[in-house]
Amino acid sequence: MRLLIVSHTPHYRAEGVLKGWGATVREIDYLAQLFDDVVHIAPVHRGIPPESSLAYQSSNVKVVPVKPSGGQNWADKLSIAANIPAYGRVILRELRSADVVHIRAPANISLLAMVLLAFVRHPKRRWIKYAGNWKPFGPEAKSYTFQRWWLRRGWHRGLVTVNGEWPDMPAHVHTFFNPCLTDEELETGRCAASGKALENPIRLLFVGRLDTAKGADRVLRIAAELKKHGVIFSLDMIGDSPERELMEKLAQQLGIEERVRFHGWIPKQALPEYYSQAHFLMLPSRTEGWAKVLSEAMAFGVVPIASKVGSIPQYLTQFRTGRALASDDVEAFVNELCQYVQHSDVWKNESTNGIEAAKLFGYSRYLQAVSQLLQLTLSI
């Protein structure tokens, strides 16, 4: 059985080896266990791959490269339209030999693929993963709005999986936990957290792009307020972006540079060292579906303090761990952290709850869920 994947996952060629965004590559490596062949249509960029990139380990995965498109300036946006004909030809060609098609949205190339599915009969098994906010709380790109509108109507004639449970979801839209943890990582996290206690210094952790959209600046402002409250803490900032220099300057302006370490992107295998030490994962992002770093952190007993967007409030309430707050409410983040410091037993209970909930995001469970999903696609 052949699986065709269409995504905007950035890939890079380094020393003859193709590497892609680590989280997606790992997921596809596991997904490949269910198929004889996997063909992944994705953009290949020039330049050096980020530290977070990985090479595929599965020999049955083949990447069909397309030109990257999109960006912030007008020239980048025009490149989307310019590449549509080439994208369409590649997608239609690969659809002919596919038994299952899996589209990862939202993205421009994914939008084209899901529209094309309304006009072709093959293959019959179709699965679209919408990883963004299914019910956004604020402004968003118009293309994202259109993609959800299209998917809700089912014109692609397939199943849709989303983060969280939402009112009035059509029958073809299903809640789905997205994987990021191996059985070994779950066990490593459980062992690392077994002796962890909330004690000084309070260890805060941020993992993601170092920009305002992800809330990196707000994490620094929260840390500065904690210092004013007399909380002894350290803060590890893992990630990078063109705004990193601004963030480093902000830490100096706030007078917390001695308590903050900027690490840049680090390899996936190095993250457990930081998760093992951390007490709280900070994620005051302005938009998320469900960030995989939340699942990874919970596996190590790290309590998430995140923004009230996407499925985050639902899941944290369901898992009985962490807090979901307005992304711009620095005072609320500070108050909740201070409450935990004063009630370390509450933190310990929620840390334990998070470890248990992290099992839902294991690859073993994921493969079982995908197998069931593929059976459902036969009834569409």
MARTIDREN-481284 format. One record per residue (C-alpha): x, y, z. Coordinates in steps of 0.1 Angstrom, whole numbers, plus 5000, padded with zeros to 4 digits. Layout:
BEGIN
<c1:X | c2:Y | c3:Z> $
...
***
This chain:
BEGIN
<c1:5000 | c2:5000 | c3:5000> $
<c1:5013 | c2:5034 | c3:4990> $
<c1:5008 | c2:5066 | c3:5011> $
<c1:5011 | c2:5100 | c3:4995> $
<c1:5018 | c2:5129 | c3:5019> $
<c1:5015 | c2:5166 | c3:5009> $
<c1:5029 | c2:5192 | c3:5033> $
<c1:5048 | c2:5224 | c3:5036> $
<c1:5074 | c2:5208 | c3:5059> $
<c1:5108 | c2:5226 | c3:5051> $
<c1:5135 | c2:5202 | c3:5039> $
<c1:5172 | c2:5209 | c3:5033> $
<c1:5200 | c2:5190 | c3:5015> $
<c1:5232 | c2:5187 | c3:5035> $
<c1:5261 | c2:5166 | c3:5023> $
<c1:5238 | c2:5146 | c3:5000> $
<c1:5213 | c2:5138 | c3:5028> $
<c1:5178 | c2:5153 | c3:5028> $
<c1:5167 | c2:5166 | c3:5062> $
<c1:5134 | c2:5179 | c3:5073> $
<c1:5117 | c2:5195 | c3:5103> $
<c1:5125 | c2:5170 | c3:5131> $
<c1:5090 | c2:5166 | c3:5146> $
<c1:5074 | c2:5159 | c3:5112> $
<c1:5102 | c2:5136 | c3:5100> $
<c1:5099 | c2:5114 | c3:5132> $
<c1:5061 | c2:5112 | c3:5128> $
<c1:5065 | c2:5101 | c3:5091> $
<c1:5091 | c2:5076 | c3:5100> $
<c1:5066 | c2:5059 | c3:5124> $
<c1:5037 | c2:5063 | c3:5099> $
<c1:5059 | c2:5045 | c3:5073> $
<c1:5056 | c2:5013 | c3:5094> $
<c1:5020 | c2:5010 | c3:5082> $
<c1:5028 | c2:5012 | c3:5044> $
<c1:5050 | c2:4996 | c3:5018> $
<c1:5059 | c2:5030 | c3:5003> $
<c1:5056 | c2:5066 | c3:5014> $
<c1:5059 | c2:5095 | c3:4990> $
<c1:5062 | c2:5130 | c3:5006> $
<c1:5057 | c2:5161 | c3:4984> $
<c1:5074 | c2:5189 | c3:5003> $
<c1:5095 | c2:5220 | c3:4996> $
<c1:5133 | c2:5218 | c3:4996> $
<c1:5151 | c2:5250 | c3:5007> $
<c1:5186 | c2:5261 | c3:5000> $
<c1:5210 | c2:5267 | c3:5029> $
<c1:5221 | c2:5250 | c3:5061> $
<c1:5194 | c2:5229 | c3:5078> $
<c1:5185 | c2:5240 | c3:5114> $
<c1:5197 | c2:5220 | c3:5143> $
<c1:5162 | c2:5207 | c3:5148> $
<c1:5162 | c2:5190 | c3:5114> $
<c1:5165 | c2:5152 | c3:5110> $
<c1:5171 | c2:5127 | c3:5082> $
<c1:5145 | c2:5100 | c3:5076> $
<c1:5154 | c2:5067 | c3:5091> $
<c1:5128 | c2:5047 | c3:5071> $
<c1:5141 | c2:5033 | c3:5038> $
<c1:5106 | c2:5033 | c3:5023> $
<c1:5101 | c2:5071 | c3:5025> $
<c1:5108 | c2:5091 | c3:4993> $
<c1:5107 | c2:5129 | c3:4992> $
<c1:5094 | c2:5145 | c3:4960> $
<c1:5109 | c2:5181 | c3:4961> $
<c1:5090 | c2:5212 | c3:4951> $
<c1:5101 | c2:5248 | c3:4951> $
<c1:5094 | c2:5267 | c3:4984> $
<c1:5069 | c2:5296 | c3:4982> $
<c1:5053 | c2:5321 | c3:5005> $
<c1:5067 | c2:5346 | c3:5030> $
<c1:5063 | c2:5381 | c3:5043> $
<c1:5070 | c2:5404 | c3:5014> $
<c1:5050 | c2:5408 | c3:4982> $
<c1:5076 | c2:5389 | c3:4960> $
<c1:5073 | c2:5359 | c3:4984> $
<c1:5035 | c2:5360 | c3:4982> $
<c1:5035 | c2:5362 | c3:4944> $
<c1:5057 | c2:5331 | c3:4944> $
<c1:5027 | c2:5312 | c3:4957> $
<c1:5007 | c2:5319 | c3:4926> $
<c1:5037 | c2:5313 | c3:4903> $
<c1:5042 | c2:5278 | c3:4918> $
<c1:5006 | c2:5266 | c3:4917> $
<c1:5008 | c2:5250 | c3:4882> $
<c1:5040 | c2:5231 | c3:4891> $
<c1:5025 | c2:5220 | c3:4925> $
<c1:4993 | c2:5209 | c3:4908> $
<c1:5011 | c2:5188 | c3:4882> $
<c1:5032 | c2:5170 | c3:4909> $
<c1:5002 | c2:5163 | c3:4931> $
<c1:4980 | c2:5150 | c3:4903> $
<c1:5008 | c2:5128 | c3:4891> $
<c1:5015 | c2:5112 | c3:4925> $
<c1:4978 | c2:5108 | c3:4933> $
<c1:4975 | c2:5083 | c3:4904> $
<c1:4996 | c2:5057 | c3:4922> $
<c1:4986 | c2:5064 | c3:4958> $
<c1:4963 | c2:5041 | c3:4978> $
<c1:4960 | c2:5067 | c3:5006> $
<c1:4966 | c2:5105 | c3:5006> $
<c1:4974 | c2:5124 | c3:5037> $
<c1:4975 | c2:5162 | c3:5036> $
<c1:4990 | c2:5182 | c3:5064> $
<c1:4973 | c2:5216 | c3:5068> $
<c1:4972 | c2:5246 | c3:5070> $
<c1:4995 | c2:5255 | c3:5042> $
<c1:4994 | c2:5269 | c3:5006> $
<c1:5004 | c2:5236 | c3:4989> $
<c1:4980 | c2:5217 | c3:5012> $
<c1:4951 | c2:5240 | c3:5002> $
<c1:4957 | c2:5233 | c3:4965> $
<c1:4959 | c2:5195 | c3:4973> $
<c1:4926 | c2:5195 | c3:4992> $
<c1:4908 | c2:5215 | c3:4964> $
<c1:4921 | c2:5190 | c3:4938> $
<c1:4906 | c2:5161 | c3:4958> $
<c1:4872 | c2:5175 | c3:4950> $
<c1:4878 | c2:5168 | c3:4913> $
<c1:4895 | c2:5134 | c3:4913> $
<c1:4882 | c2:5100 | c3:4923> $
<c1:4915 | c2:5083 | c3:4932> $
<c1:4925 | c2:5074 | c3:4959> $
<c1:4894 | c2:5068 | c3:4980> $
<c1:4912 | c2:5069 | c3:5013> $
<c1:4918 | c2:5105 | c3:5022> $
<c1:4930 | c2:5120 | c3:5055> $
<c1:4936 | c2:5157 | c3:5061> $
<c1:4954 | c2:5167 | c3:5094> $
<c1:4945 | c2:5203 | c3:5104> $
<c1:4972 | c2:5212 | c3:5129> $
<c1:4962 | c2:5249 | c3:5134> $
<c1:4934 | c2:5264 | c3:5155> $
<c1:4901 | c2:5248 | c3:5144> $
<c1:4883 | c2:5276 | c3:5163> $
<c1:4906 | c2:5306 | c3:5163> $
<c1:4901 | c2:5333 | c3:5189> $
<c1:4915 | c2:5362 | c3:5169> $
<c1:4926 | c2:5373 | c3:5135> $
<c1:4943 | c2:5348 | c3:5112> $
<c1:4954 | c2:5344 | c3:5075> $
<c1:4925 | c2:5344 | c3:5052> $
<c1:4938 | c2:5312 | c3:5035> $
<c1:4935 | c2:5294 | c3:5069> $
<c1:4899 | c2:5305 | c3:5072> $
<c1:4892 | c2:5292 | c3:5037> $
<c1:4909 | c2:5259 | c3:5044> $
<c1:4887 | c2:5252 | c3:5075> $
<c1:4856 | c2:5263 | c3:5056> $
<c1:4864 | c2:5239 | c3:5028> $
<c1:4872 | c2:5210 | c3:5051> $
<c1:4841 | c2:5215 | c3:5072> $
<c1:4820 | c2:5210 | c3:5040> $
<c1:4837 | c2:5178 | c3:5032> $
<c1:4842 | c2:5186 | c3:4995> $
<c1:4876 | c2:5168 | c3:4996> $
<c1:4856 | c2:5136 | c3:5004> $
<c1:4878 | c2:5124 | c3:5033> $
<c1:4884 | c2:5125 | c3:5070> $
<c1:4898 | c2:5155 | c3:5089> $
<c1:4916 | c2:5153 | c3:5122> $
<c1:4919 | c2:5183 | c3:5146> $
<c1:4932 | c2:5192 | c3:5180> $
<c1:4905 | c2:5194 | c3:5206> $
<c1:4867 | c2:5189 | c3:5206> $
<c1:4845 | c2:5216 | c3:5192> $
<c1:4808 | c2:5223 | c3:5190> $
<c1:4790 | c2:5214 | c3:5157> $
<c1:4819 | c2:5193 | c3:5143> $
<c1:4808 | c2:5175 | c3:5112> $
<c1:4808 | c2:5137 | c3:5113> $
<c1:4839 | c2:5135 | c3:5091> $
<c1:4859 | c2:5157 | c3:5115> $
<c1:4876 | c2:5138 | c3:5144> $
<c1:4896 | c2:5148 | c3:5175> $
<c1:4931 | c2:5133 | c3:5173> $
<c1:4962 | c2:5133 | c3:5195> $
<c1:4993 | c2:5141 | c3:5175> $
<c1:5023 | c2:5121 | c3:5185> $
<c1:5058 | c2:5131 | c3:5196> $
<c1:5070 | c2:5105 | c3:5221> $
<c1:5086 | c2:5071 | c3:5218> $
<c1:5080 | c2:5044 | c3:5245> $
<c1:5116 | c2:5049 | c3:5255> $
<c1:5111 | c2:5087 | c3:5259> $
<c1:5080 | c2:5082 | c3:5280> $
<c1:5099 | c2:5058 | c3:5303> $
<c1:5129 | c2:5082 | c3:5304> $
<c1:5106 | c2:5111 | c3:5313> $
<c1:5088 | c2:5091 | c3:5340> $
<c1:5121 | c2:5081 | c3:5356> $
<c1:5135 | c2:5116 | c3:5354> $
<c1:5104 | c2:5131 | c3:5371> $
<c1:5101 | c2:5106 | c3:5399> $
<c1:5124 | c2:5124 | c3:5422> $
<c1:5117 | c2:5159 | c3:5410> $
<c1:5104 | c2:5185 | c3:5435> $
<c1:5095 | c2:5222 | c3:5433> $
<c1:5125 | c2:5238 | c3:5450> $
<c1:5148 | c2:5267 | c3:5444> $
<c1:5158 | c2:5277 | c3:5419> $
<c1:5125 | c2:5274 | c3:5401> $
<c1:5135 | c2:5262 | c3:5366> $
<c1:5115 | c2:5278 | c3:5337> $
<c1:5118 | c2:5266 | c3:5301> $
<c1:5108 | c2:5280 | c3:5268> $
<c1:5111 | c2:5259 | c3:5236> $
<c1:5101 | c2:5274 | c3:5202> $
<c1:5108 | c2:5302 | c3:5178> $
<c1:5122 | c2:5332 | c3:5196> $
<c1:5097 | c2:5357 | c3:5184> $
<c1:5067 | c2:5378 | c3:5197> $
<c1:5042 | c2:5355 | c3:5181> $
<c1:5054 | c2:5326 | c3:5202> $
<c1:5056 | c2:5348 | c3:5232> $
<c1:5094 | c2:5348 | c3:5238> $
<c1:5093 | c2:5385 | c3:5248> $
<c1:5064 | c2:5379 | c3:5272> $
<c1:5083 | c2:5350 | c3:5288> $
<c1:5112 | c2:5374 | c3:5296> $
<c1:5087 | c2:5400 | c3:5310> $
<c1:5072 | c2:5373 | c3:5332> $
<c1:5106 | c2:5364 | c3:5344> $
<c1:5114 | c2:5400 | c3:5352> $
<c1:5082 | c2:5403 | c3:5373> $
<c1:5091 | c2:5371 | c3:5392> $
<c1:5124 | c2:5386 | c3:5401> $
<c1:5106 | c2:5416 | c3:5415> $
<c1:5085 | c2:5392 | c3:5436> $
<c1:5116 | c2:5377 | c3:5450> $
<c1:5113 | c2:5343 | c3:5433> $
<c1:5146 | c2:5326 | c3:5427> $
<c1:5146 | c2:5311 | c3:5392> $
<c1:5165 | c2:5303 | c3:5361> $
<c1:5152 | c2:5304 | c3:5326> $
<c1:5164 | c2:5284 | c3:5296> $
<c1:5154 | c2:5298 | c3:5261> $
<c1:5157 | c2:5271 | c3:5235> $
<c1:5151 | c2:5282 | c3:5199> $
<c1:5160 | c2:5308 | c3:5174> $
<c1:5147 | c2:5334 | c3:5149> $
<c1:5157 | c2:5367 | c3:5134> $
<c1:5144 | c2:5383 | c3:5166> $
<c1:5168 | c2:5365 | c3:5188> $
<c1:5192 | c2:5395 | c3:5192> $
<c1:5162 | c2:5416 | c3:5202> $
<c1:5152 | c2:5391 | c3:5228> $
<c1:5188 | c2:5390 | c3:5242> $
<c1:5188 | c2:5428 | c3:5244> $
<c1:5154 | c2:5428 | c3:5261> $
<c1:5167 | c2:5404 | c3:5288> $
<c1:5195 | c2:5429 | c3:5295> $
<c1:5171 | c2:5458 | c3:5296> $
<c1:5149 | c2:5439 | c3:5321> $
<c1:5179 | c2:5432 | c3:5343> $
<c1:5176 | c2:5394 | c3:5342> $
<c1:5204 | c2:5385 | c3:5318> $
<c1:5223 | c2:5367 | c3:5346> $
<c1:5193 | c2:5343 | c3:5351> $
<c1:5186 | c2:5336 | c3:5314> $
<c1:5204 | c2:5314 | c3:5290> $
<c1:5198 | c2:5315 | c3:5252> $
<c1:5207 | c2:5282 | c3:5237> $
<c1:5195 | c2:5285 | c3:5201> $
<c1:5181 | c2:5254 | c3:5184> $
<c1:5195 | c2:5222 | c3:5198> $
<c1:5193 | c2:5186 | c3:5186> $
<c1:5162 | c2:5167 | c3:5195> $
<c1:5183 | c2:5142 | c3:5215> $
<c1:5196 | c2:5170 | c3:5237> $
<c1:5162 | c2:5182 | c3:5249> $
<c1:5156 | c2:5156 | c3:5276> $
<c1:5184 | c2:5172 | c3:5296> $
<c1:5164 | c2:5204 | c3:5299> $
<c1:5130 | c2:5188 | c3:5303> $
<c1:5145 | c2:5166 | c3:5332> $
<c1:5155 | c2:5198 | c3:5351> $
<c1:5126 | c2:5221 | c3:5343> $
<c1:5096 | c2:5227 | c3:5366> $
<c1:5075 | c2:5248 | c3:5342> $
<c1:5072 | c2:5251 | c3:5304> $
<c1:5063 | c2:5286 | c3:5294> $
<c1:5043 | c2:5291 | c3:5262> $
<c1:5024 | c2:5324 | c3:5260> $
<c1:5019 | c2:5320 | c3:5222> $
<c1:4993 | c2:5340 | c3:5203> $
<c1:4982 | c2:5310 | c3:5183> $
<c1:4986 | c2:5272 | c3:5186> $
<c1:4966 | c2:5241 | c3:5178> $
<c1:4984 | c2:5220 | c3:5204> $
<c1:5022 | c2:5225 | c3:5206> $
<c1:5041 | c2:5192 | c3:5207> $
<c1:5065 | c2:5208 | c3:5232> $
<c1:5037 | c2:5207 | c3:5258> $
<c1:5034 | c2:5169 | c3:5254> $
<c1:5071 | c2:5164 | c3:5255> $
<c1:5074 | c2:5185 | c3:5287> $
<c1:5046 | c2:5168 | c3:5305> $
<c1:5063 | c2:5134 | c3:5299> $
<c1:5091 | c2:5147 | c3:5321> $
<c1:5068 | c2:5161 | c3:5348> $
<c1:5071 | c2:5197 | c3:5336> $
<c1:5039 | c2:5217 | c3:5343> $
<c1:5028 | c2:5238 | c3:5313> $
<c1:5018 | c2:5275 | c3:5318> $
<c1:5005 | c2:5283 | c3:5284> $
<c1:4982 | c2:5306 | c3:5265> $
<c1:4944 | c2:5301 | c3:5262> $
<c1:4943 | c2:5293 | c3:5225> $
<c1:4934 | c2:5264 | c3:5203> $
<c1:4929 | c2:5231 | c3:5222> $
<c1:4953 | c2:5240 | c3:5251> $
<c1:4926 | c2:5250 | c3:5276> $
<c1:4906 | c2:5219 | c3:5269> $
<c1:4935 | c2:5195 | c3:5272> $
<c1:4951 | c2:5211 | c3:5303> $
<c1:4917 | c2:5209 | c3:5320> $
<c1:4912 | c2:5174 | c3:5309> $
<c1:4947 | c2:5163 | c3:5320> $
<c1:4944 | c2:5182 | c3:5353> $
<c1:4977 | c2:5199 | c3:5349> $
<c1:4990 | c2:5234 | c3:5342> $
<c1:4972 | c2:5267 | c3:5334> $
<c1:4959 | c2:5283 | c3:5303> $
<c1:4959 | c2:5321 | c3:5304> $
<c1:4955 | c2:5350 | c3:5281> $
<c1:4987 | c2:5352 | c3:5261> $
<c1:4993 | c2:5389 | c3:5268> $
<c1:4984 | c2:5388 | c3:5305> $
<c1:5019 | c2:5389 | c3:5321> $
<c1:5004 | c2:5395 | c3:5356> $
<c1:4983 | c2:5364 | c3:5354> $
<c1:5013 | c2:5342 | c3:5345> $
<c1:5032 | c2:5357 | c3:5373> $
<c1:5004 | c2:5352 | c3:5398> $
<c1:4999 | c2:5315 | c3:5389> $
<c1:5036 | c2:5308 | c3:5391> $
<c1:5037 | c2:5324 | c3:5426> $
<c1:5008 | c2:5303 | c3:5436> $
<c1:5027 | c2:5271 | c3:5426> $
<c1:5057 | c2:5283 | c3:5445> $
<c1:5036 | c2:5287 | c3:5477> $
<c1:5019 | c2:5253 | c3:5472> $
<c1:5045 | c2:5229 | c3:5459> $
<c1:5022 | c2:5199 | c3:5466> $
<c1:4998 | c2:5212 | c3:5440> $
<c1:5027 | c2:5214 | c3:5415> $
<c1:5037 | c2:5178 | c3:5424> $
<c1:5002 | c2:5165 | c3:5418> $
<c1:4999 | c2:5182 | c3:5384> $
<c1:5033 | c2:5171 | c3:5375> $
<c1:5022 | c2:5135 | c3:5381> $
<c1:4990 | c2:5140 | c3:5361> $
<c1:5010 | c2:5154 | c3:5332> $
<c1:5032 | c2:5123 | c3:5331> $
<c1:5001 | c2:5101 | c3:5328> $
<c1:4985 | c2:5123 | c3:5301> $
<c1:5017 | c2:5123 | c3:5280> $
<c1:5010 | c2:5086 | c3:5271> $
<c1:4982 | c2:5098 | c3:5248> $
<c1:5009 | c2:5114 | c3:5226> $
<c1:5030 | c2:5082 | c3:5222> $
<c1:5038 | c2:5069 | c3:5187> $
<c1:5025 | c2:5034 | c3:5197> $
<c1:4991 | c2:5048 | c3:5204> $
<c1:4993 | c2:5069 | c3:5173> $
<c1:4998 | c2:5039 | c3:5150> $
<c1:4968 | c2:5022 | c3:5165> $
<c1:4947 | c2:5053 | c3:5160> $
<c1:4958 | c2:5058 | c3:5124> $
<c1:4950 | c2:5021 | c3:5116> $
<c1:4915 | c2:5027 | c3:5129> $
<c1:4913 | c2:5060 | c3:5110> $
<c1:4922 | c2:5042 | c3:5077> $
<c1:4893 | c2:5018 | c3:5083> $
<c1:4869 | c2:5047 | c3:5087> $
<c1:4881 | c2:5063 | c3:5054> $
<c1:4866 | c2:5033 | c3:5035> $
<c1:4831 | c2:5045 | c3:5046> $
<c1:4834 | c2:5080 | c3:5031> $
***
